[in-house]
Amino acid sequence: MRKKAMKRVLCAALALCLLAAGLPAYADTGMGNIDVDFEDVPDGAWYSYYVNLCASWGIIDGKTADTYCPDDPLLRGEFIKLLCMIGELAPRSMDTSIHWAQPYWQVVNDYGVLWGLDIPCTASGLNAPITRYEMSVMITNLTTNVYTENPVSLDSPAARISDYTSISGKYAESVLQAYGKGILDGYDDGAFHGDATLTRAQAAAVVVRAGWPAERLAVEDVNEVVVPEQPGQGAAMDPADSFANRANASGMIDAYGHPNAEASAILFGDPNKTYFTGSEANLSEHIVTVQVRTWDIDSSGAKYTRSWNLQVNAAVADEVKAIFEEIYNDPEQFPIHALGGARYTDTLRHAWGCAIDINPVENFQCYTTTDPYTPITGSYCYKTSDSPYCIRPDSSVVRAFAKYGWGWGGGTAENGYSGWNTTADYMHFSVLASGG
């Protein structure tokens, strides 16, 4: 399969990234030329190579000039900044009015690195220690949405990760992907211990393995998931049977996005529930992972096929697969390089597992009461750019979602859709006819 050129942290590129971030870059330092000495990092420790490498490059500093504190927890904001560095993701703004990591949170959120997680851009959210589960989701999103790596399949994961069968559905696929790509491993007892806090020593290892593929662990019996280059026959589903079409036609969900008891029972298994929190979704059989295929554009400008694992509500799983198969089969071959489904940062359609964001940088959420429009999330849209990743009102993407009853958040009165009042969200599709 032709693959898009992956962003990789090579010496020169990383040096430029570090300089741009105001951190020291060691242009003459190579992978085998490490000259850092922390008194609390013994030479024989499993993490010494990773810590010393990160420190020599200025990726992770010690807590003092002489100590690294390898067993201390790493904070969410700190890990998010590390991912910006190894992903070469430059913040658009250095506004730190909320938190010092705010610019980094914004850019990784734009690139879909936080999809599936409940990590708000608040001081309390970013100052909390990051769990190994959260780390696995971010790493998997990074390799998929930024590095454009395909998923992998791994034989008998429970035989390799002793607590794999107890990992909730929300995290199981991310743990499998990061483990299968040789980025993560378990503790000495063979378990992953996802609820444990990621330590500074573990973070150094994860950063090195994710950023330098040659440093990844060898994993036996792992295979890249290769999807067919030629379009298939499409998913066999009558659009009239989709949950979105039935819900909008019958009034199970009103115009304001309130589900009635029947809709809540279908979506959440409880007629009194109206959304999932992250912890609830972890344990719920109503949030499932579906695999879809899309087109993307490689470094030569040619189209190639990608495969994605997308978390959605079980009630809409079949229609989501059908929608993306229609998009894939359409002659437009619309390219997608960032894709996200369920997440739990609010109580709206993403927290139902009934909303999907596509290419958020090129299809921004914005205020429409300003001229030009003021971005909330993302950078631009089809009105201000001719990027092939921009979704247009007459695109195959909008048509496919509409066929199955899903609305587009970019639909405004001026382009022939019902529209929102003061904002538009060009990346966003949901089961509401209005795209809300």
C-alpha positions as a Python dict, from the first residue, in 0.01 Angstrom:
ca = {
    (1, 'M'): (0, 0, 0),
    (2, 'R'): (122, 347, -83),
    (3, 'K'): (146, 535, 245),
    (4, 'K'): (158, 904, 314),
    (5, 'A'): (503, 1019, 421),
    (6, 'M'): (500, 994, 800),
    (7, 'K'): (613, 1284, 1014),
    (8, 'R'): (916, 1166, 1202),
    (9, 'V'): (1138, 1329, 1458),
    (10, 'L'): (1470, 1323, 1278),
    (11, 'C'): (1769, 1516, 1407),
    (12, 'A'): (1741, 1831, 1196),
    (13, 'A'): (1362, 1855, 1214),
    (14, 'L'): (1359, 1801, 1589),
    (15, 'A'): (1630, 2063, 1639),
    (16, 'L'): (1417, 2317, 1453),
    (17, 'C'): (1110, 2218, 1654),
    (18, 'L'): (1293, 2257, 1982),
    (19, 'L'): (1433, 2594, 1884),
    (20, 'A'): (1086, 2713, 1786),
    (21, 'A'): (959, 2602, 2126),
    (22, 'G'): (1234, 2791, 2306),
    (23, 'L'): (1402, 2472, 2427),
    (24, 'P'): (1766, 2372, 2377),
    (25, 'A'): (1844, 2180, 2057),
    (26, 'Y'): (2157, 1966, 2041),
    (27, 'A'): (2231, 1969, 1671),
    (28, 'D'): (2551, 1768, 1709),
    (29, 'T'): (2401, 1501, 1931),
    (30, 'G'): (2303, 1170, 1774),
    (31, 'M'): (2120, 869, 1904),
    (32, 'G'): (2446, 715, 2019),
    (33, 'N'): (2607, 1027, 2165),
    (34, 'I'): (2439, 1093, 2497),
    (35, 'D'): (2607, 1310, 2759),
    (36, 'V'): (2359, 1362, 3043),
    (37, 'D'): (2404, 1242, 3399),
    (38, 'F'): (2122, 1240, 3656),
    (39, 'E'): (2219, 1114, 3999),
    (40, 'D'): (1882, 937, 4040),
    (41, 'V'): (1899, 755, 3704),
    (42, 'P'): (2129, 452, 3751),
    (43, 'D'): (2315, 335, 3442),
    (44, 'G'): (2161, -10, 3470),
    (45, 'A'): (1800, 107, 3504),
    (46, 'W'): (1566, -6, 3224),
    (47, 'Y'): (1473, 356, 3155),
    (48, 'S'): (1821, 516, 3169),
    (49, 'Y'): (1871, 510, 2791),
    (50, 'Y'): (1535, 672, 2723),
    (51, 'V'): (1569, 934, 2996),
    (52, 'N'): (1921, 1031, 2897),
    (53, 'L'): (1827, 1048, 2531),
    (54, 'C'): (1527, 1272, 2596),
    (55, 'A'): (1728, 1495, 2827),
    (56, 'S'): (2019, 1524, 2585),
    (57, 'W'): (1779, 1647, 2319),
    (58, 'G'): (1597, 1881, 2555),
    (59, 'I'): (1268, 1696, 2511),
    (60, 'I'): (1221, 1630, 2884),
    (61, 'D'): (1413, 1828, 3142),
    (62, 'G'): (1518, 1706, 3483),
    (63, 'K'): (1336, 1847, 3783),
    (64, 'T'): (1670, 1993, 3890),
    (65, 'A'): (2008, 2007, 3721),
    (66, 'D'): (2103, 1676, 3885),
    (67, 'T'): (1776, 1488, 3935),
    (68, 'Y'): (1518, 1353, 3693),
    (69, 'C'): (1275, 1200, 3948),
    (70, 'P'): (1187, 899, 3729),
    (71, 'D'): (914, 767, 3958),
    (72, 'D'): (724, 1096, 3981),
    (73, 'P'): (393, 1119, 3793),
    (74, 'L'): (376, 1304, 3464),
    (75, 'L'): (96, 1558, 3426),
    (76, 'R'): (-148, 1566, 3138),
    (77, 'G'): (-30, 1908, 3023),
    (78, 'E'): (331, 1791, 3024),
    (79, 'F'): (254, 1483, 2814),
    (80, 'I'): (45, 1685, 2570),
    (81, 'K'): (338, 1920, 2514),
    (82, 'L'): (568, 1622, 2453),
    (83, 'L'): (331, 1494, 2185),
    (84, 'C'): (335, 1833, 2013),
    (85, 'M'): (713, 1813, 2000),
    (86, 'I'): (743, 1462, 1860),
    (87, 'G'): (449, 1520, 1626),
    (88, 'E'): (595, 1851, 1503),
    (89, 'L'): (267, 2024, 1585),
    (90, 'A'): (324, 2396, 1620),
    (91, 'P'): (66, 2588, 1827),
    (92, 'R'): (-117, 2861, 1636),
    (93, 'S'): (-134, 3085, 1941),
    (94, 'M'): (65, 3109, 2261),
    (95, 'D'): (-232, 3227, 2467),
    (96, 'T'): (-177, 3092, 2820),
    (97, 'S'): (-461, 3274, 2994),
    (98, 'I'): (-609, 2941, 3111),
    (99, 'H'): (-296, 2729, 3162),
    (100, 'W'): (64, 2718, 3039),
    (101, 'A'): (-22, 2406, 2831),
    (102, 'Q'): (-327, 2568, 2669),
    (103, 'P'): (-157, 2624, 2327),
    (104, 'Y'): (-48, 2261, 2315),
    (105, 'W'): (-391, 2132, 2420),
    (106, 'Q'): (-548, 2335, 2140),
    (107, 'V'): (-325, 2198, 1865),
    (108, 'V'): (-345, 1832, 1971),
    (109, 'N'): (-721, 1871, 2001),
    (110, 'D'): (-732, 2011, 1646),
    (111, 'Y'): (-541, 1709, 1518),
    (112, 'G'): (-764, 1456, 1693),
    (113, 'V'): (-505, 1341, 1946),
    (114, 'L'): (-752, 1386, 2233),
    (115, 'W'): (-1048, 1220, 2065),
    (116, 'G'): (-1216, 966, 2292),
    (117, 'L'): (-1093, 1133, 2612),
    (118, 'D'): (-1243, 1370, 2866),
    (119, 'I'): (-956, 1615, 2917),
    (120, 'P'): (-1085, 1973, 2930),
    (121, 'C'): (-862, 2272, 2873),
    (122, 'T'): (-874, 2383, 3235),
    (123, 'A'): (-612, 2418, 3504),
    (124, 'S'): (-751, 2120, 3694),
    (125, 'G'): (-778, 1911, 3379),
    (126, 'L'): (-422, 1977, 3262),
    (127, 'N'): (-260, 1960, 3607),
    (128, 'A'): (-396, 1612, 3676),
    (129, 'P'): (-152, 1319, 3646),
    (130, 'I'): (-203, 1131, 3321),
    (131, 'T'): (-302, 766, 3342),
    (132, 'R'): (-151, 493, 3130),
    (133, 'Y'): (-493, 446, 2967),
    (134, 'E'): (-508, 811, 2866),
    (135, 'M'): (-153, 791, 2735),
    (136, 'S'): (-239, 487, 2521),
    (137, 'V'): (-533, 669, 2360),
    (138, 'M'): (-323, 978, 2282),
    (139, 'I'): (-38, 772, 2141),
    (140, 'T'): (-275, 571, 1920),
    (141, 'N'): (-448, 889, 1798),
    (142, 'L'): (-107, 1045, 1727),
    (143, 'T'): (15, 752, 1520),
    (144, 'T'): (-315, 743, 1330),
    (145, 'N'): (-406, 1109, 1281),
    (146, 'V'): (-63, 1270, 1267),
    (147, 'Y'): (177, 997, 1151),
    (148, 'T'): (-93, 840, 926),
    (149, 'E'): (0, 489, 1032),
    (150, 'N'): (-247, 209, 962),
    (151, 'P'): (-382, -5, 1247),
    (152, 'V'): (-221, -338, 1332),
    (153, 'S'): (-367, -674, 1424),
    (154, 'L'): (-219, -874, 1711),
    (155, 'D'): (-272, -1243, 1773),
    (156, 'S'): (-387, -1344, 2123),
    (157, 'P'): (-351, -1009, 2303),
    (158, 'A'): (-475, -1163, 2629),
    (159, 'A'): (-182, -1404, 2623),
    (160, 'R'): (59, -1109, 2606),
    (161, 'I'): (-114, -859, 2837),
    (162, 'S'): (-234, -1046, 3144),
    (163, 'D'): (-507, -796, 3236),
    (164, 'Y'): (-622, -740, 2877),
    (165, 'T'): (-964, -902, 2928),
    (166, 'S'): (-1039, -656, 3209),
    (167, 'I'): (-954, -349, 3000),
    (168, 'S'): (-1272, -159, 2917),
    (169, 'G'): (-1385, -122, 2558),
    (170, 'K'): (-1296, 245, 2552),
    (171, 'Y'): (-927, 169, 2596),
    (172, 'A'): (-876, -189, 2477),
    (173, 'E'): (-819, -102, 2111),
    (174, 'S'): (-575, 180, 2193),
    (175, 'V'): (-374, -43, 2426),
    (176, 'L'): (-366, -314, 2159),
    (177, 'Q'): (-255, -72, 1887),
    (178, 'A'): (20, 95, 2090),
    (179, 'Y'): (138, -242, 2223),
    (180, 'G'): (130, -400, 1876),
    (181, 'K'): (336, -113, 1733),
    (182, 'G'): (603, -164, 1998),
    (183, 'I'): (544, 166, 2176),
    (184, 'L'): (401, 33, 2502),
    (185, 'D'): (473, -266, 2721),
    (186, 'G'): (350, -389, 3056),
    (187, 'Y'): (490, -421, 3406),
    (188, 'D'): (700, -711, 3529),
    (189, 'D'): (382, -904, 3612),
    (190, 'G'): (278, -886, 3246),
    (191, 'A'): (-18, -656, 3314),
    (192, 'F'): (-76, -313, 3163),
    (193, 'H'): (-221, -145, 3476),
    (194, 'G'): (-396, 124, 3276),
    (195, 'D'): (-538, 306, 3578),
    (196, 'A'): (-188, 366, 3715),
    (197, 'T'): (-25, 704, 3667),
    (198, 'L'): (230, 733, 3388),
    (199, 'T'): (569, 796, 3545),
    (200, 'R'): (837, 1026, 3410),
    (201, 'A'): (1054, 723, 3333),
    (202, 'Q'): (774, 553, 3138),
    (203, 'A'): (697, 877, 2953),
    (204, 'A'): (1054, 901, 2829),
    (205, 'A'): (1035, 549, 2687),
    (206, 'V'): (699, 612, 2519),
    (207, 'V'): (819, 938, 2363),
    (208, 'V'): (1133, 781, 2218),
    (209, 'R'): (952, 476, 2078),
    (210, 'A'): (671, 683, 1929),
    (211, 'G'): (903, 944, 1775),
    (212, 'W'): (1175, 710, 1646),
    (213, 'P'): (1025, 395, 1488),
    (214, 'A'): (1367, 228, 1490),
    (215, 'E'): (1353, 237, 1871),
    (216, 'R'): (1021, 54, 1895),
    (217, 'L'): (1006, -285, 2064),
    (218, 'A'): (998, -600, 1856),
    (219, 'V'): (655, -762, 1868),
    (220, 'E'): (595, -1113, 1734),
    (221, 'D'): (300, -1208, 1515),
    (222, 'V'): (182, -854, 1452),
    (223, 'N'): (51, -745, 1114),
    (224, 'E'): (-45, -414, 960),
    (225, 'V'): (-413, -398, 876),
    (226, 'V'): (-418, -349, 500),
    (227, 'V'): (-748, -250, 347),
    (228, 'P'): (-821, -309, -23),
    (229, 'E'): (-720, -37, -267),
    (230, 'Q'): (-1023, -93, -488),
    (231, 'P'): (-1367, 30, -379),
    (232, 'G'): (-1598, -235, -241),
    (233, 'Q'): (-1969, -282, -294),
    (234, 'G'): (-2078, -65, -5),
    (235, 'A'): (-2255, -156, 317),
    (236, 'A'): (-2591, -328, 278),
    (237, 'M'): (-2830, -104, 470),
    (238, 'D'): (-3149, 73, 375),
    (239, 'P'): (-3099, 441, 468),
    (240, 'A'): (-3461, 454, 584),
    (241, 'D'): (-3367, 207, 857),
    (242, 'S'): (-3090, 424, 1004),
    (243, 'F'): (-3133, 536, 1361),
    (244, 'A'): (-3092, 902, 1260),
    (245, 'N'): (-3367, 889, 997),
    (246, 'R'): (-3603, 703, 1229),
    (247, 'A'): (-3528, 928, 1528),
    (248, 'N'): (-3572, 1253, 1334),
    (249, 'A'): (-3888, 1135, 1158),
    (250, 'S'): (-4059, 1003, 1471),
    (251, 'G'): (-3955, 1279, 1710),
    (252, 'M'): (-3751, 1047, 1932),
    (253, 'I'): (-3504, 1338, 1940),
    (254, 'D'): (-3649, 1688, 1933),
    (255, 'A'): (-3510, 1987, 1744),
    (256, 'Y'): (-3313, 2094, 2050),
    (257, 'G'): (-3131, 1765, 2077),
    (258, 'H'): (-3327, 1617, 2367),
    (259, 'P'): (-3385, 1241, 2340),
    (260, 'N'): (-3714, 1102, 2466),
    (261, 'A'): (-3732, 793, 2685),
    (262, 'E'): (-3743, 560, 2384),
    (263, 'A'): (-3431, 713, 2229),
    (264, 'S'): (-3248, 712, 2563),
    (265, 'A'): (-3327, 344, 2615),
    (266, 'I'): (-3185, 264, 2270),
    (267, 'L'): (-2875, 483, 2302),
    (268, 'F'): (-2787, 440, 2669),
    (269, 'G'): (-2982, 140, 2794),
    (270, 'D'): (-3164, 368, 3037),
    (271, 'P'): (-3473, 581, 2955),
    (272, 'N'): (-3358, 842, 3206),
    (273, 'K'): (-3005, 892, 3072),
    (274, 'T'): (-2920, 1161, 2817),
    (275, 'Y'): (-2544, 1116, 2762),
    (276, 'F'): (-2240, 915, 2865),
    (277, 'T'): (-1956, 1031, 3083),
    (278, 'G'): (-1614, 883, 3011),
    (279, 'S'): (-1627, 643, 3305),
    (280, 'E'): (-1975, 523, 3207),
    (281, 'A'): (-1875, 470, 2845),
    (282, 'N'): (-1578, 261, 2955),
    (283, 'L'): (-1813, -2, 3092),
    (284, 'S'): (-2099, 31, 2846),
    (285, 'E'): (-2181, -216, 2574),
    (286, 'H'): (-2345, 74, 2390),
    (287, 'I'): (-2011, 227, 2284),
    (288, 'V'): (-1845, 12, 2020),
    (289, 'T'): (-1551, 35, 1780),
    (290, 'V'): (-1616, 15, 1406),
    (291, 'Q'): (-1360, 5, 1128),
    (292, 'V'): (-1407, 227, 824),
    (293, 'R'): (-1193, 302, 523),
    (294, 'T'): (-1128, 637, 360),
    (295, 'W'): (-907, 797, 102),
    (296, 'D'): (-612, 1022, 184),
    (297, 'I'): (-338, 1194, -17),
    (298, 'D'): (26, 1088, 0),
    (299, 'S'): (334, 1309, -32),
    (300, 'S'): (331, 1273, -412),
    (301, 'G'): (-30, 1390, -435),
    (302, 'A'): (-173, 1045, -513),
    (303, 'K'): (-478, 901, -337),
    (304, 'Y'): (-439, 593, -116),
    (305, 'T'): (-662, 394, 118),
    (306, 'R'): (-659, 426, 496),
    (307, 'S'): (-830, 227, 769),
    (308, 'W'): (-968, 381, 1088),
    (309, 'N'): (-1104, 251, 1418),
    (310, 'L'): (-1389, 477, 1522),
    (311, 'Q'): (-1581, 471, 1851),
    (312, 'V'): (-1957, 524, 1811),
    (313, 'N'): (-2285, 425, 1974),
    (314, 'A'): (-2392, 71, 1888),
    (315, 'A'): (-2728, 209, 1768),
    (316, 'V'): (-2557, 394, 1481),
    (317, 'A'): (-2269, 154, 1411),
    (318, 'D'): (-2418, 7, 1092),
    (319, 'E'): (-2514, 342, 944),
    (320, 'V'): (-2171, 489, 1022),
    (321, 'K'): (-2008, 204, 832),
    (322, 'A'): (-2254, 254, 545),
    (323, 'I'): (-2193, 630, 535),
    (324, 'F'): (-1817, 595, 513),
    (325, 'E'): (-1841, 321, 252),
    (326, 'E'): (-2051, 557, 38),
    (327, 'I'): (-1796, 835, 85),
    (328, 'Y'): (-1519, 594, -6),
    (329, 'N'): (-1698, 464, -316),
    (330, 'D'): (-1792, 808, -447),
    (331, 'P'): (-1589, 927, -751),
    (332, 'E'): (-1483, 1234, -551),
    (333, 'Q'): (-1261, 1012, -332),
    (334, 'F'): (-1276, 1276, -57),
    (335, 'P'): (-953, 1262, 147),
    (336, 'I'): (-963, 1230, 526),
    (337, 'H'): (-652, 1267, 741),
    (338, 'A'): (-814, 1320, 1080),
    (339, 'L'): (-1128, 1150, 1208),
    (340, 'G'): (-1292, 1123, 1551),
    (341, 'G'): (-1611, 992, 1704),
    (342, 'A'): (-1714, 952, 2068),
    (343, 'R'): (-1566, 1182, 2330),
    (344, 'Y'): (-1689, 1300, 2667),
    (345, 'T'): (-1595, 1666, 2715),
    (346, 'D'): (-1959, 1779, 2709),
    (347, 'T'): (-2309, 1630, 2723),
    (348, 'L'): (-2395, 1663, 2353),
    (349, 'R'): (-2387, 1426, 2056),
    (350, 'H'): (-2021, 1323, 2088),
    (351, 'A'): (-2104, 1209, 2442),
    (352, 'W'): (-2384, 998, 2293),
    (353, 'G'): (-2143, 833, 2048),
    (354, 'C'): (-2358, 990, 1775),
    (355, 'A'): (-2133, 1258, 1626),
    (356, 'I'): (-1827, 1251, 1403),
    (357, 'D'): (-1563, 1515, 1329),
    (358, 'I'): (-1370, 1513, 1000),
    (359, 'N'): (-1047, 1704, 923),
    (360, 'P'): (-1091, 1959, 1204),
    (361, 'V'): (-803, 2189, 1108),
    (362, 'E'): (-947, 2248, 762),
    (363, 'N'): (-1310, 2252, 874),
    (364, 'F'): (-1314, 2478, 1175),
    (365, 'Q'): (-1576, 2551, 1436),
    (366, 'C'): (-1620, 2926, 1434),
    (367, 'Y'): (-1832, 3223, 1534),
    (368, 'T'): (-2036, 3341, 1235),
    (369, 'T'): (-2121, 3681, 1383),
    (370, 'T'): (-1776, 3821, 1300),
    (371, 'D'): (-1619, 3915, 967),
    (372, 'P'): (-1403, 3725, 902),
    (373, 'Y'): (-1531, 3433, 1103),
    (374, 'T'): (-1349, 3384, 1434),
    (375, 'P'): (-1213, 3030, 1490),
    (376, 'I'): (-1308, 2837, 1801),
    (377, 'T'): (-1138, 2512, 1699),
    (378, 'G'): (-944, 2459, 1376),
    (379, 'S'): (-800, 2708, 1129),
    (380, 'Y'): (-1017, 2756, 818),
    (381, 'C'): (-1287, 2609, 592),
    (382, 'Y'): (-1386, 2587, 228),
    (383, 'K'): (-1477, 2958, 223),
    (384, 'T'): (-1121, 3066, 297),
    (385, 'S'): (-919, 2780, 150),
    (386, 'D'): (-907, 2551, -152),
    (387, 'S'): (-758, 2265, 53),
    (388, 'P'): (-879, 1924, -69),
    (389, 'Y'): (-952, 1842, 297),
    (390, 'C'): (-1221, 2112, 320),
    (391, 'I'): (-1580, 1986, 328),
    (392, 'R'): (-1810, 2172, 87),
    (393, 'P'): (-2192, 2191, 89),
    (394, 'D'): (-2215, 1987, -234),
    (395, 'S'): (-1949, 1733, -134),
    (396, 'S'): (-1995, 1357, -126),
    (397, 'V'): (-1938, 1373, 250),
    (398, 'V'): (-2239, 1596, 317),
    (399, 'R'): (-2456, 1397, 76),
    (400, 'A'): (-2368, 1061, 232),
    (401, 'F'): (-2439, 1175, 586),
    (402, 'A'): (-2764, 1343, 480),
    (403, 'K'): (-2883, 1025, 306),
    (404, 'Y'): (-2873, 844, 640),
    (405, 'G'): (-3039, 1131, 828),
    (406, 'W'): (-2727, 1293, 975),
    (407, 'G'): (-2692, 1671, 977),
    (408, 'W'): (-2388, 1886, 902),
    (409, 'G'): (-2267, 2150, 1148),
    (410, 'G'): (-2146, 2361, 855),
    (411, 'G'): (-2494, 2394, 717),
    (412, 'T'): (-2591, 2760, 720),
    (413, 'A'): (-2877, 2952, 563),
    (414, 'E'): (-2645, 3098, 299),
    (415, 'N'): (-2541, 2756, 166),
    (416, 'G'): (-2890, 2608, 166),
    (417, 'Y'): (-2903, 2428, 503),
    (418, 'S'): (-3096, 2495, 820),
    (419, 'G'): (-2792, 2630, 996),
    (420, 'W'): (-2697, 2736, 1344),
    (421, 'N'): (-2749, 3081, 1491),
    (422, 'T'): (-2413, 3230, 1588),
    (423, 'T'): (-2165, 2951, 1516),
    (424, 'A'): (-2087, 2692, 1251),
    (425, 'D'): (-1895, 2367, 1292),
    (426, 'Y'): (-1775, 2259, 949),
    (427, 'M'): (-1602, 1942, 1076),
    (428, 'H'): (-1908, 1814, 1262),
    (429, 'F'): (-2182, 1566, 1169),
    (430, 'S'): (-2445, 1428, 1405),
    (431, 'V'): (-2768, 1231, 1419),
    (432, 'L'): (-2961, 1558, 1454),
    (433, 'A'): (-3094, 1683, 1122),
    (434, 'S'): (-2958, 2028, 1212),
    (435, 'G'): (-2609, 1891, 1265),
    (436, 'G'): (-2610, 2004, 1627),
}
